[in-house]
Amino acid sequence: MDGFDSIPFVSPPGSDFMSTRLPSAKPLKRPTQQRAKATVQAIFDTYVRIWQRDGWARLTTRAVALEAGVAIGTLYDYFPSKHALHSGYVRYCVEQLLEAIDAQAVAPTALAWPERIRRLVRTLAGVESRLPWFHPDMLELETLVAEPKHQRRAYEDLLSAWHRVIDAATDLPVRPSPATLEALHLSVWGGRRYAMLVQLEADRMQAWAASMEHLCLLTLRSANEPA
């Protein structure tokens, strides 16, 4: 996955609603050295802290640089505006999500296929506290920082995660069809995005995620039963 281009959470791939994207909303480069990675991580951590404390309207790149202990010029090397910073942070959230799926549902060797699916669904559903913080109000910025190609990239990256989990599930007798996996992905990811949009309460999110686990397991078991 190249660069810090934003991966939005609401509008569907190819939506014309993306035409208002700001020219300065794209991050400039990606950190490669360990020190640079630590700097960008500090910037992201501070971005979240200021957003939680003051909200988007009062958040500025200068405030982030000052609180993070980073020179403003260094911050601008990566993020020329606060919209670019938001774009980079959203991309970071998606990358962390994909890494969590690989670590929890793909990499473990002695794991039965139903548990792999449970971990995949719970991670995608956003009910795991280990994932980066993402506030529902961030959805309002999507049309300012996203392009249709970023929507498509996120969609394909996350759909590929389903295939990696199934590849790792060697005890699953019959591999489900690509259409089945895509339908499950749309059900889970689309549901999460809409739940964020309406700011569904935490207990209802947990209940929904549990129902999605059941639905996905039932669908995959049905795919492995004789016709």
Residue, then its C-alpha position, 0 to 999 in steps of 0.5 A: m500500500d503506497g503512501f498515506d493516501s486517505i482511506p475513507f469510511v462512508s461513501p461507496p467506491g466511485s462516488d461522485f461525492m468525492s469531487t470536493r477533495l482539497p488540493s492540500a489533503k494529500p500527505l507528502k511522503r512516508p517515513t522510512q527510517q525508524r526515527a522518522k517513523a517514531t516522529v510520525q507516530a508522535i504526530f498521530d498520537t498528538y493529533v488524537r489527543i488534541w482532537q479528543r480534548d479540543g475537537w477538529a475546529r480548534l486543531t491546527t498543525r502548529a498546535v500538533a507540532l508544539e505539543a508533539g515536540v516536533a518542528i513545524g517544518t518537520l511536520y510539514d515535510y509529511f503533512p502540509s495541512k491538517h486535512a493532509l494530517h487527517s488523511g494520513y491518520v485514516r490511512y494509518c488506521v486502515e493499515q493497523l486494521l489489516e495488520a491486526i487481522d494478519a496477526q490475530a486471524v492469519a498468522p496463528t497456526a493452531l487455530a480452528w477456522p471458526e475462531r479465525i472467522r470470529r477474530l476477523v469479524r470482530t476486528l473488522a467490526g471495530v469492537e477490539s479496543r486495541l485498534p487506533w482511535f477513530h471518532p465518528d465526527m471524522l466521517e464528516l471530513e471524508t469528502l475533503v480528503a478522499e478520492p474514488k481510487h482510495q475508496r477502491r484501494a481500501y475495499e480491495d485491501l480489506l476484501s483481500a484480508w478475507h481471502r488470506v484468512i480463508d487461505a490460512a483456514t486449512d481445516l475448512p473442508v470447502r473454500p467458499s466462493p469469491a462472491t460469498l466472501e465479498a458478500l460477507h465483507l460487504s455485510v460486516w464492513g458496510g454495517r460498521r461504517y453505517a453504525m459509525l455514521v449513526q453513532l451506535e451505542a457500544d452495547r449495540m455495537q457489541a450485539w451487532a458484532a456478535s450477530m455478524e459472527h454468527l451470520c458469517l459462521l452460518t454462511l461458511r458452514s452452509a457452504n461446506e454442507p452437501a447440496 
